[in-house]
């Protein structure tokens, strides 16, 4: 084992890779179905899915960089992570990166300091986009034994591109939800659902619009149709953390024991489909395990270009 890594490094890596599988299948599935989101259920029921490979987006690209960073160092080193993000972007820029992050990564690739590029985004306010939340679930998986560390490490991951406090809050909330999903995986369903709500509504999630939205999401009954819940909470049409994270957490908790149904229901809310499904998939996979991800969906997702020793 590499010096400085924890004795349970391989166990942490395995659960991060599990979350990454859930995230990447969700990302690819959501991207593929984004033009027919609200009719996705009927497409699946009549066997209309493509056999693949299903193309994934920047959600998965950046999540892979995080998993590689954790595998190498056991924690987030911001300079190293910024380099990994930029290298992946340079190698394959056509993955649907948002304009703000694309500009940042282009500047980092030319030698700029991520501290400057992240702070300068959106006229010096920093990004409150959902881009740091979309990639955060594997962080929660890795640090699931310590929610305080989940918060600090997710913050470190976020600030490389999303320095606005809402961007950070979105990343932290999704990491906490993923950690709680793993920690409660052997608990009864209602107990596990409550554990996730408790984790994301704790003092670990920074206060603000995103946390207020999560509080609203907890009040939305699971019986409500996702389309109506999306109208109430937002589903990523604004591509911000406050407009995305509450709905995604509600969807994950609503179908915590059923990956297939979780993604179909998430699509019924429309919005930022690939990101919503990536977030939900990365959380729910930690409850249901790799065997809970539909086998054909996992096979159809394009092969992940992780470093060879991680495949």
Rosetta silent file (secondary structure, phi, psi, omega in degrees, C-alpha in Angstrom):
SEQUENCE: XXXXXXXXXXXXXXXXXXXXXXXXXXXXXXXXXXXXXXXXXXXXXXXXXXXXXXXXXXXXXXXXXXXXXXXXXXXXXXXXXXXXXXXXXXXXXXXXXXXXXXXXXXXXXXXXXXXXXXXXXXXXXXXXXXXXXXXXXXXXXXXXXXXXXXXXXXXXXXXXXXXXXXXXXXXXXXXXXXXXXXXXXXXXXXXXXXXXXXXXXXXXXXXXXXXXXXXXXXXXXXXXXXXXXXXXXXXXXXXXXXXXXXXXXXXXXXXXXXXXXXXXXXXXXXXXXXXXXXXXXXXXXXXXXXXXXXXXXXXXXXXXXXXXXXX
SCORE:     score description
SCORE:     0.000 S_00000001
   1 L     0.000  140.726  179.845    0.000    0.000    0.000 S_00000001
   2 L   -62.368  138.089 -179.545    1.201    3.491   -0.818 S_00000001
   3 L   -57.354  138.139  177.624    2.607    5.340    2.177 S_00000001
   4 L    91.669  -10.955  178.809    0.135    7.666    3.853 S_00000001
   5 L   -87.076  150.625 -176.932   -2.988    5.823    2.697 S_00000001
   6 L   -71.139  158.644 -178.888   -5.423    4.409    5.239 S_00000001
   7 L   -67.574  -22.110  178.906   -5.534    0.703    6.046 S_00000001
   8 L  -102.024   27.140 -176.817   -9.092    0.521    4.666 S_00000001
   9 H   -56.445  -44.104 -176.182   -8.131    2.243    1.411 S_00000001
  10 H   -66.857  -34.890  177.487   -9.332   -0.629   -0.785 S_00000001
  11 H   -68.448  -40.672  177.034  -12.737   -0.711    0.931 S_00000001
  12 H   -62.255  -42.684 -179.692  -13.149    3.036    0.487 S_00000001
  13 H   -63.439  -41.805 -178.559  -12.187    2.736   -3.159 S_00000001
  14 H   -62.050  -41.984 -179.672  -14.660   -0.062   -3.783 S_00000001
  15 H   -74.941  -29.168  173.256  -17.608    1.920   -2.474 S_00000001
  16 H   -65.614  -39.609  177.929  -16.509    5.035   -4.379 S_00000001
  17 H   -67.831  -34.897  174.705  -16.397    2.935   -7.565 S_00000001
  18 H   -61.757  -47.916  177.846  -19.863    1.578   -6.758 S_00000001
  19 H   -61.996  -39.256  178.150  -21.190    5.121   -6.455 S_00000001
  20 H   -62.149  -40.193  176.291  -19.374    6.048   -9.670 S_00000001
  21 H   -61.402  -46.447  178.624  -21.097    3.194  -11.498 S_00000001
  22 H   -61.689  -41.306  179.624  -24.473    4.384  -10.230 S_00000001
  23 H   -65.381  -47.331 -173.831  -23.640    7.979  -11.141 S_00000001
  24 H   -71.223  -36.578  175.262  -22.300    7.228  -14.612 S_00000001
  25 H   -65.909  -42.836  177.670  -25.169    4.943  -15.617 S_00000001
  26 H   -61.603  -43.593  178.343  -27.596    7.595  -14.387 S_00000001
  27 H   -58.550  -51.361 -177.286  -25.710   10.295  -16.272 S_00000001
  28 H   -66.437  -41.234  178.738  -25.669    8.340  -19.534 S_00000001
  29 H   -64.586  -46.113  179.960  -29.281    7.212  -19.186 S_00000001
  30 H   -63.998  -40.038  177.517  -30.452   10.731  -18.360 S_00000001
  31 H   -63.036  -45.008 -178.018  -28.509   12.236  -21.239 S_00000001
  32 H   -63.604  -36.168 -174.844  -29.913    9.701  -23.702 S_00000001
  33 L   -96.527    7.042 -172.490  -33.501   10.256  -22.526 S_00000001
  34 H   -64.658  -25.932 -179.772  -33.297   14.032  -22.099 S_00000001
  35 H   -84.573   -8.747  178.914  -35.274   14.765  -25.255 S_00000001
  36 H  -139.958   40.620 -170.184  -38.156   12.523  -24.161 S_00000001
  37 H   -55.150  -48.312 -173.535  -37.816   12.679  -20.382 S_00000001
  38 H   -74.397  -12.476  175.166  -41.477   12.615  -19.447 S_00000001
  39 H  -108.775   13.761 -177.191  -42.175    9.667  -21.764 S_00000001
  40 H   -58.893  -37.381 -178.667  -39.057    7.720  -20.704 S_00000001
  41 H   -59.747  -44.886 -179.275  -41.128    5.161  -18.831 S_00000001
  42 H   -68.566  -34.159  176.727  -43.069    4.169  -21.932 S_00000001
  43 H   -61.957  -45.151  179.684  -39.855    4.008  -23.983 S_00000001
  44 H   -66.103  -43.977 -176.599  -38.344    1.567  -21.472 S_00000001
  45 H   -63.226  -33.443  179.735  -41.540   -0.478  -21.186 S_00000001
  46 L   -92.152    9.959  176.220  -41.765   -1.035  -24.944 S_00000001
  47 L    72.898   33.239 -174.502  -38.085   -1.989  -25.167 S_00000001
  48 L   -94.154   11.494 -179.644  -37.063    1.123  -27.006 S_00000001
  49 L   -75.518  143.439  173.340  -33.701    1.725  -25.338 S_00000001
  50 L   -64.028  147.957  178.860  -30.560    1.833  -27.429 S_00000001
  51 L   -78.210   -8.296  176.599  -28.230   -1.111  -26.908 S_00000001
  52 L    99.995 -179.432    2.577  -25.369    1.306  -26.397 S_00000001
  53 L   -73.226  142.866  177.579  -22.805    2.383  -25.814 S_00000001
  54 E   -85.054  123.216 -175.527  -24.559    5.116  -23.866 S_00000001
  55 L   -75.366  132.445  176.809  -22.492    8.297  -23.952 S_00000001
  56 L  -100.667  167.376 -173.742  -21.765    9.970  -20.612 S_00000001
  57 L  -110.747 -166.238  177.997  -21.249   13.669  -19.981 S_00000001
  58 H   -61.788  -23.571  176.779  -19.004   15.964  -17.962 S_00000001
  59 H   -54.383  -50.552 -178.475  -20.785   14.732  -14.818 S_00000001
  60 H   -72.243  -39.420  179.567  -19.009   11.399  -15.143 S_00000001
  61 H   -56.358  -45.811 -177.323  -15.763   12.891  -16.444 S_00000001
  62 H   -75.082  -33.624  175.669  -15.374   15.053  -13.358 S_00000001
  63 H   -65.277  -37.126  176.659  -16.529   12.293  -11.000 S_00000001
  64 H   -63.353  -39.884  177.508  -13.850   10.015  -12.453 S_00000001
  65 H   -60.222  -39.614  179.093  -11.243   12.692  -11.735 S_00000001
  66 H   -65.327  -46.108  179.911  -12.412   12.784   -8.115 S_00000001
  67 H   -62.743  -40.642  177.301  -12.232    9.013   -7.724 S_00000001
  68 H   -64.259  -37.993  177.254   -8.746    8.977   -9.256 S_00000001
  69 H   -63.638  -44.788  179.185   -7.693   11.751   -6.883 S_00000001
  70 H   -66.289  -39.634  179.243   -8.982    9.826   -3.866 S_00000001
  71 H   -63.800  -35.356 -177.549   -7.357    6.619   -5.078 S_00000001
  72 H   -78.889  -39.056 -170.608   -4.007    8.389   -5.430 S_00000001
  73 H  -121.601  -12.365 -177.992   -3.989   10.455   -2.237 S_00000001
  74 L    76.446    2.218 -179.595   -6.832    9.277    0.004 S_00000001
  75 L  -164.534  169.534  179.162   -8.122   12.860    0.135 S_00000001
  76 L   -86.154  119.575  169.031   -8.750   15.877   -2.074 S_00000001
  77 L  -106.289  113.589 -168.365   -5.683   17.950   -2.882 S_00000001
  78 H   -59.513  -42.482 -179.962   -7.133   20.958   -4.696 S_00000001
  79 H   -62.478  -42.370  179.596   -4.150   21.698   -6.969 S_00000001
  80 H   -66.213  -41.937 -179.581   -3.987   18.073   -8.034 S_00000001
  81 H   -65.810  -41.048  177.135   -7.736   17.851   -8.602 S_00000001
  82 H   -58.040  -41.494  178.778   -7.738   21.022  -10.701 S_00000001
  83 H   -63.724  -41.906  179.360   -5.034   19.473  -12.875 S_00000001
  84 H   -64.400  -43.649  177.135   -7.058   16.267  -13.269 S_00000001
  85 H   -57.980  -47.142 -177.161  -10.176   18.227  -14.245 S_00000001
  86 H   -65.633  -40.988 -179.610   -8.214   20.235  -16.813 S_00000001
  87 H   -64.835  -40.554  177.843   -6.469   17.190  -18.287 S_00000001
  88 H   -66.754  -39.158  177.812   -9.755   15.346  -18.742 S_00000001
  89 H   -63.716  -46.516 -179.797  -11.285   18.414  -20.341 S_00000001
  90 H   -60.391  -39.684 -177.096   -8.355   18.849  -22.728 S_00000001
  91 H   -70.683  -28.888 -175.197   -8.475   15.187  -23.727 S_00000001
  92 L  -153.770   74.299 -173.453  -12.219   15.198  -24.436 S_00000001
  93 L   -74.269  -10.830 -175.137  -13.812   18.677  -24.381 S_00000001
  94 L   -90.825   39.891 -176.864  -17.007   17.632  -26.126 S_00000001
  95 L  -103.434   17.397  175.959  -18.682   16.145  -23.071 S_00000001
  96 L    83.131   25.255  177.271  -21.242   18.861  -22.523 S_00000001
  97 L   -60.350  139.553  175.381  -19.303   21.040  -20.113 S_00000001
  98 L   -67.876  158.360 -174.914  -21.179   24.167  -19.105 S_00000001
  99 H   -58.228  -43.632 -177.282  -19.900   27.487  -20.383 S_00000001
 100 H   -62.972  -48.286 -179.970  -18.636   28.665  -16.991 S_00000001
 101 H   -68.573  -38.903  177.250  -16.642   25.548  -16.169 S_00000001
 102 H   -56.213  -45.963  179.438  -15.400   25.275  -19.749 S_00000001
 103 H   -61.863  -42.158  179.544  -13.935   28.792  -19.481 S_00000001
 104 H   -63.071  -46.668 -175.827  -12.301   27.952  -16.158 S_00000001
 105 H   -69.112  -32.581  174.950  -10.776   24.700  -17.388 S_00000001
 106 H   -63.848  -40.990  179.201   -9.472   26.347  -20.549 S_00000001
 107 H   -68.569  -41.575  177.702   -7.724   28.961  -18.400 S_00000001
 108 H   -61.923  -39.627  178.991   -6.322   26.347  -16.016 S_00000001
 109 H   -62.337  -27.473  178.236   -5.036   24.416  -19.024 S_00000001
 110 L   -90.109    4.844  174.419   -3.141   27.550  -20.052 S_00000001
 111 L   107.835    1.333  179.253   -1.525   27.802  -16.616 S_00000001
 112 L   -69.641  154.471  177.246   -3.977   29.918  -14.597 S_00000001
 113 L   -82.889  130.046 -178.170   -4.439   29.249  -10.884 S_00000001
 114 H   -59.049  -29.062  179.693   -7.801   27.628  -10.099 S_00000001
 115 H   -60.947  -37.659  179.596   -8.159   29.966   -7.080 S_00000001
 116 H   -76.656  -44.145 -176.909   -8.323   32.892   -9.456 S_00000001
 117 H   -67.745  -39.888 -179.679  -10.507   31.274  -12.097 S_00000001
 118 H   -69.388  -41.788  179.934  -13.035   29.908   -9.613 S_00000001
 119 H   -67.973  -30.821 -176.290  -13.264   33.162   -7.657 S_00000001
 120 H   -81.095  -13.459 -175.727  -13.644   35.216  -10.841 S_00000001
 121 H   -60.569  144.156  177.624  -16.561   33.185  -12.211 S_00000001
 122 H    53.516   55.670  175.398  -19.869   34.999  -12.665 S_00000001
 123 H    58.067   37.111  175.702  -18.443   38.486  -12.179 S_00000001
 124 H    86.235    3.886  178.564  -16.551   37.555   -9.053 S_00000001
 125 L   -88.728  -18.000 -173.003  -19.441   35.862   -7.272 S_00000001
 126 L    80.917  159.451 -176.395  -18.277   32.331   -7.977 S_00000001
 127 L   -85.295  131.023  172.162  -20.480   29.648   -9.495 S_00000001
 128 L  -104.101   19.574 -179.558  -23.634   28.471   -7.702 S_00000001
 129 E   -66.921  171.389 -178.927  -24.226   25.928  -10.462 S_00000001
 130 L   -87.328    8.738 -174.252  -25.043   22.272   -9.913 S_00000001
 131 L   -68.869  -26.633  176.896  -21.711   21.149  -11.371 S_00000001
 132 L   -86.498  -24.383  175.366  -20.009   20.366   -8.089 S_00000001
 133 L   -71.742  -36.443 -174.601  -23.087   18.521   -6.768 S_00000001
 134 L   -62.269  -25.452 -174.132  -23.324   16.323   -9.873 S_00000001
 135 L  -106.725    6.875 -164.707  -19.911   14.753   -9.176 S_00000001
 136 L   -88.694  -20.892 -172.754  -20.090   14.587   -5.368 S_00000001
 137 H   -56.719  -42.292  178.772  -21.651   11.221   -4.486 S_00000001
 138 H   -60.855  -27.089  174.814  -18.376    9.209   -4.651 S_00000001
 139 H   -64.132  -44.378  177.012  -16.899   11.612   -2.080 S_00000001
 140 H   -62.765  -37.269  177.261  -19.670   10.715    0.342 S_00000001
 141 H   -63.217  -44.586 -176.384  -19.046    7.055   -0.355 S_00000001
 142 H   -64.092  -44.134 -174.408  -15.323    7.387    0.321 S_00000001
 143 L  -103.917   27.763 -173.185  -15.657    9.286    3.619 S_00000001
 144 L   -59.537  -21.691 -178.596  -18.912    7.662    4.768 S_00000001
 145 L   -79.345   -7.209 -173.645  -17.474    6.838    8.198 S_00000001
 146 L  -147.394   97.834 -175.137  -16.984   10.509    9.109 S_00000001
 147 H   -67.054  -27.929  175.856  -19.656   13.082    8.170 S_00000001
 148 H   -65.068  -40.319  178.326  -17.468   15.969    9.294 S_00000001
 149 H   -71.727  -33.646  174.027  -14.817   14.859    6.830 S_00000001
 150 H   -54.113  -46.844 -178.092  -17.485   14.403    4.160 S_00000001
 151 H   -63.681  -48.037 -176.433  -18.292   18.086    4.569 S_00000001
 152 H   -68.034  -40.216 -178.407  -14.706   19.331    4.516 S_00000001
 153 H   -73.764  -35.016  176.127  -13.612   17.158    1.598 S_00000001
 154 H   -67.610  -35.662  175.276  -16.698   17.930   -0.455 S_00000001
 155 H   -63.066  -44.350  178.635  -16.048   21.616    0.135 S_00000001
 156 H   -60.810  -39.382  178.312  -12.472   21.182   -1.091 S_00000001
 157 H   -65.890  -42.146 -176.063  -13.744   19.448   -4.203 S_00000001
 158 H   -66.466  -44.768 -169.148  -16.328   22.130   -4.906 S_00000001
 159 H   -65.142  -16.845  178.529  -14.175   25.236   -4.566 S_00000001
 160 L   -60.333  -33.023 -179.940  -11.919   24.209   -7.455 S_00000001
 161 L  -129.243  -23.720 -174.134  -14.730   25.240   -9.840 S_00000001
 162 L  -128.874   90.041 -174.299  -17.701   26.322   -7.682 S_00000001
 163 L   -92.028  -13.077  177.271  -16.658   28.776   -4.984 S_00000001
 164 L   -62.689  144.572 -175.117  -20.091   30.317   -4.381 S_00000001
 165 H   -63.441  -26.330  177.027  -21.529   29.202   -1.030 S_00000001
 166 H   -75.216  -35.995  174.319  -24.569   27.658   -2.770 S_00000001
 167 H   -61.308  -43.336  177.276  -22.357   25.649   -5.088 S_00000001
 168 H   -62.879  -44.978 -178.722  -20.495   24.369   -2.033 S_00000001
 169 H   -59.898  -39.586  178.438  -23.761   23.629   -0.207 S_00000001
 170 H   -63.137  -43.678  178.572  -25.005   21.544   -3.134 S_00000001
 171 H   -62.816  -45.801 -179.018  -21.835   19.482   -3.190 S_00000001
 172 H   -62.727  -45.458 -177.391  -21.892   18.961    0.568 S_00000001
 173 H   -61.545  -42.195  179.718  -25.568   17.968    0.646 S_00000001
 174 H   -69.312  -38.696  176.728  -25.162   15.324   -2.058 S_00000001
 175 H   -62.119  -42.554  178.736  -22.022   13.939   -0.428 S_00000001
 176 H   -64.712  -40.595  178.122  -23.846   13.694    2.899 S_00000001
 177 H   -62.333  -41.946  178.817  -26.818   11.964    1.266 S_00000001
 178 H   -64.836  -44.288  179.363  -24.491    9.425   -0.347 S_00000001
 179 H   -60.271  -44.682 -179.150  -22.642    8.803    2.920 S_00000001
 180 H   -67.076  -34.400  176.902  -25.914    8.283    4.776 S_00000001
 181 H   -61.865  -41.844  178.445  -27.191    5.921    2.067 S_00000001
 182 H   -68.942  -45.577 -177.233  -24.122    3.753    2.574 S_00000001
 183 H   -63.041  -30.352 -176.087  -24.207    3.948    6.377 S_00000001
 184 L  -104.508   16.907 -172.389  -27.879    2.943    6.488 S_00000001
 185 L   -62.654  -24.994 -179.891  -27.764    0.320    3.739 S_00000001
 186 L   -97.299   -0.294 -178.676  -28.655   -2.495    6.171 S_00000001
 187 L   -83.591  160.694  172.885  -31.396   -0.518    7.914 S_00000001
 188 L   -58.774  154.252 -172.281  -35.107   -0.756    7.239 S_00000001
 189 H   -57.963  -49.223 -178.850  -36.208    1.473    4.378 S_00000001
 190 H   -62.501  -38.340  178.061  -38.009    4.102    6.464 S_00000001
 191 H   -65.116  -40.681  179.125  -35.099    4.264    8.881 S_00000001
 192 H   -65.889  -41.735  177.874  -32.645    4.711    5.997 S_00000001
 193 H   -59.683  -45.709  179.582  -34.761    7.470    4.468 S_00000001
 194 H   -63.913  -35.401  179.607  -34.855    9.326    7.770 S_00000001
 195 H   -63.536  -38.600  178.960  -31.094    8.892    8.162 S_00000001
 196 H   -68.895  -46.966  177.055  -30.498   10.633    4.822 S_00000001
 197 H   -56.468  -45.094 -179.255  -32.843   13.509    5.635 S_00000001
 198 H   -60.664  -40.792 -177.626  -31.145   13.898    9.025 S_00000001
 199 H   -65.799  -46.021 -174.844  -27.685   13.932    7.443 S_00000001
 200 H   -78.538  -22.575  179.069  -28.422   16.550    4.793 S_00000001
 201 L   -94.201    5.214  179.106  -30.472   18.748    7.117 S_00000001
 202 L   -75.916  176.739  179.582  -27.805   18.716    9.811 S_00000001
 203 L   -68.277   -7.986  179.041  -25.486   21.595   10.589 S_00000001
 204 L   -69.796  -29.291  178.151  -22.974   20.055    8.164 S_00000001
 205 L   -83.720  123.525 -178.828  -24.831   21.508    5.153 S_00000001
 206 L   -58.555  142.925 -179.826  -24.106   25.235    4.830 S_00000001
 207 L   -69.963  155.482  178.340  -27.173   27.480    5.280 S_00000001
 208 L   144.657 -162.960 -176.374  -28.763   29.230    2.340 S_00000001
 209 H   -60.531  -40.846 -177.571  -31.099   28.654   -0.593 S_00000001
 210 H   -64.879  -47.326  178.727  -30.022   25.070   -1.181 S_00000001
 211 H   -64.178  -40.230  176.850  -30.597   24.010    2.413 S_00000001
 212 H   -60.426  -39.171  178.031  -33.919   25.874    2.472 S_00000001
 213 H   -65.823  -36.818  177.634  -34.906   23.968   -0.662 S_00000001
 214 H   -66.889  -37.441  175.854  -33.993   20.651    0.965 S_00000001
 215 H   -61.292  -41.512  176.120  -36.186   21.547    3.943 S_00000001
 216 H   -62.478  -41.120 -177.358  -39.035   22.149    1.476 S_00000001
 217 H   -61.942  -36.225  179.625  -38.280   18.830   -0.225 S_00000001
 218 H   -63.742  -27.200 -179.462  -38.709   16.924    3.020 S_00000001
 219 H   -81.850  -11.460 -179.614  -42.254   18.291    3.257 S_00000001
 220 L   -79.312  120.256 -177.697  -43.162   17.000   -0.220 S_00000001
 221 L   -66.470  143.502  178.353  -45.014   13.687    0.203 S_00000001
 222 L   -59.319  -21.504 -179.524  -43.561   10.687   -1.656 S_00000001
 223 L   -74.364  -14.311  179.928  -47.002   10.182   -3.194 S_00000001
 224 L   -67.940  140.927  176.897  -46.702   13.414   -5.179 S_00000001
 225 L   -65.348  139.330 -178.691  -46.006   12.931   -8.865 S_00000001
 226 H   -55.635  -34.953  179.149  -42.402   13.885   -9.751 S_00000001
 227 H   -60.765  -39.368  179.006  -43.627   16.364  -12.362 S_00000001
 228 H   -74.498  -38.666  176.711  -45.516   18.269   -9.650 S_00000001
 229 H   -61.623  -38.196  179.519  -42.648   18.006   -7.172 S_00000001
 230 H   -65.444  -36.572  176.970  -40.360   19.461   -9.828 S_00000001
 231 H   -63.736  -34.777 -177.329  -42.665   22.443  -10.275 S_00000001
 232 H   -79.644  -40.210 -173.196  -42.484   23.067   -6.534 S_00000001
 233 H  -100.965  -22.405 -168.069  -38.783   22.425   -5.986 S_00000001
 234 L    90.006  150.752  179.573  -37.189   23.030   -9.387 S_00000001
 235 L  -138.199   30.045  173.158  -35.466   20.277  -11.362 S_00000001
 236 L    97.046    4.698  177.144  -32.379   21.917  -12.774 S_00000001
 237 L   -60.391  -29.574  178.194  -33.767   24.102  -15.546 S_00000001
 238 L   -86.723   -7.413  178.271  -31.773   26.937  -13.959 S_00000001
 239 L    57.661   31.983  175.906  -28.694   24.666  -13.676 S_00000001
 240 E  -112.530  161.639  177.418  -28.059   25.899  -10.111 S_00000001
 241 H   -62.055  -46.687 -179.721  -27.579   23.975   -6.885 S_00000001
 242 H   -62.163  -28.134 -176.490  -30.724   25.408   -5.216 S_00000001
 243 H   -89.660   -4.789 -174.105  -32.796   24.503   -8.290 S_00000001
 244 H  -121.568  -50.464 -169.528  -31.406   20.960   -8.593 S_00000001
 245 H   -62.014  -44.548 -179.754  -30.231   19.423   -5.328 S_00000001
 246 H   -59.073  -45.224  179.468  -33.532   19.423   -3.350 S_00000001
 247 H   -64.461  -42.693 -178.807  -35.424   17.611   -6.117 S_00000001
 248 H   -62.814  -42.761  178.366  -32.602   15.119   -6.687 S_00000001
 249 H   -64.813  -42.284  177.476  -32.425   14.227   -2.995 S_00000001
 250 H   -58.987  -44.187  179.423  -36.221   13.848   -2.853 S_00000001
 251 H   -63.440  -43.118 -179.445  -36.116   11.508   -5.873 S_00000001
 252 H   -63.291  -44.899 -178.897  -33.297    9.398   -4.400 S_00000001
 253 H   -68.712  -36.644 -178.108  -35.047    9.010   -1.054 S_00000001
 254 H   -59.667  -39.207 -179.329  -38.416    8.309   -2.702 S_00000001
 255 L  -126.139   52.624 -174.351  -37.074    5.205   -4.478 S_00000001
 256 L   -64.447  -25.675 -177.606  -34.062    4.397   -2.343 S_00000001
 257 L   -99.720    7.473 -174.126  -34.496    0.633   -2.807 S_00000001
 258 L  -144.744   96.091 -177.063  -35.110    0.655   -6.573 S_00000001
 259 H   -60.575  -46.536 -178.655  -32.479    2.100   -8.913 S_00000001
 260 H   -56.404  -51.317 -177.774  -34.544    1.490  -12.059 S_00000001
 261 H   -69.809  -34.165  178.806  -37.614    3.245  -10.679 S_00000001
 262 H   -59.244  -45.039 -178.545  -35.554    6.035   -9.126 S_00000001
 263 H   -70.954  -40.962  179.097  -34.153    7.064  -12.512 S_00000001
 264 H   -62.516  -42.855  179.751  -37.464    6.787  -14.363 S_00000001
 265 H   -66.399  -38.161  177.916  -39.205    8.895  -11.730 S_00000001
 266 H   -60.771  -42.359  179.512  -36.410   11.444  -11.793 S_00000001
 267 H   -64.309  -28.534  179.922  -36.835   11.860  -15.551 S_00000001
 268 L   -66.589  -15.615  173.978  -40.533   12.536  -15.079 S_00000001
 269 L   -86.167   -8.502  178.834  -39.475   15.783  -13.421 S_00000001
 270 L    58.705 -148.489  179.939  -37.597   16.780  -16.600 S_00000001
 271 L    84.064 -141.060 -179.681  -35.064   19.617  -16.137 S_00000001
 272 L   -83.907   80.589 -164.790  -31.318   18.925  -16.155 S_00000001
 273 H   -61.396  -46.401 -177.590  -31.876   15.238  -16.857 S_00000001
 274 H   -65.885  -40.488 -179.945  -28.319   13.897  -16.982 S_00000001
 275 H   -69.824  -44.147  177.603  -27.289   15.742  -13.821 S_00000001
 276 H   -57.180  -47.069 -177.767  -30.444   14.820  -11.902 S_00000001
 277 H   -70.871  -32.390  175.847  -30.040   11.159  -12.817 S_00000001
 278 H   -63.605  -45.957  179.639  -26.301   11.204  -12.084 S_00000001
 279 H   -62.402  -49.554 -178.547  -26.939   12.530   -8.586 S_00000001
 280 H   -62.479  -45.098 -179.524  -29.777   10.100   -7.894 S_00000001
 281 H   -62.035  -39.516 -179.707  -27.876    7.139   -9.343 S_00000001
 282 H   -66.710  -28.669  177.453  -24.753    7.874   -7.306 S_00000001
 283 H   -82.219  -52.314 -173.493  -26.772    7.886   -4.080 S_00000001
 284 H   -64.043  -34.113  178.727  -29.162    4.987   -4.691 S_00000001
 285 H   -57.738  -30.942 -179.091  -26.374    2.644   -5.867 S_00000001
 286 H   -73.256  -18.105  174.461  -24.883    2.836   -2.377 S_00000001
 287 H   -89.723  -44.878 -171.475  -28.094    1.414   -0.955 S_00000001
 288 H   -91.544  -16.235 -177.129  -28.884   -1.254   -3.570 S_00000001
 289 L    80.635  169.257 -178.883  -25.352   -2.322   -4.524 S_00000001
 290 H   -62.179  -31.744  179.210  -24.003   -2.947   -8.000 S_00000001
 291 H   -68.274  -16.727  178.081  -26.423   -5.846   -8.390 S_00000001
 292 H   -83.724  -11.770  174.973  -29.263   -3.343   -7.986 S_00000001
 293 L   -83.525  127.173 -179.233  -28.238   -1.474  -11.149 S_00000001
 294 L   -50.327  127.182 -174.500  -29.969   -3.081  -14.167 S_00000001
 295 H   -56.274  -43.572 -178.288  -27.368   -5.338  -15.763 S_00000001
 296 H   -67.433  -32.083  177.412  -28.173   -4.276  -19.312 S_00000001
 297 H   -68.184  -41.880  179.725  -27.923   -0.608  -18.373 S_00000001
 298 H   -65.083  -39.493  178.168  -24.504   -1.137  -16.830 S_00000001
 299 H   -68.778  -33.083 -176.332  -23.358   -3.042  -19.916 S_00000001
 300 H   -76.963  -27.841  177.091  -24.764   -0.370  -22.233 S_00000001
 301 E   -61.561  135.371 -179.810  -22.953    2.517  -20.535 S_00000001
 302 L   -58.664  151.478 -179.124  -19.768    3.274  -22.408 S_00000001
 303 L   -61.485  135.170  179.482  -16.607    1.969  -20.778 S_00000001
 304 L   -80.417  133.951 -178.538  -15.148    4.392  -18.256 S_00000001
 305 L   -91.351   56.617  173.832  -11.631    5.537  -19.060 S_00000001
 306 L   -71.862  160.451  174.044  -10.361    5.301  -15.511 S_00000001
 307 L   -55.351  141.738 -170.210   -6.686    4.778  -14.853 S_00000001
 308 H   -50.428  -38.337 -175.810   -5.904    1.093  -15.604 S_00000001
 309 H   -72.920   -8.325  179.259   -5.391    0.029  -11.988 S_00000001
 310 H  -100.033   -6.483 -176.432   -8.905    1.223  -11.108 S_00000001
 311 L   -88.751    0.000    0.000  -10.745   -0.724  -13.810 S_00000001
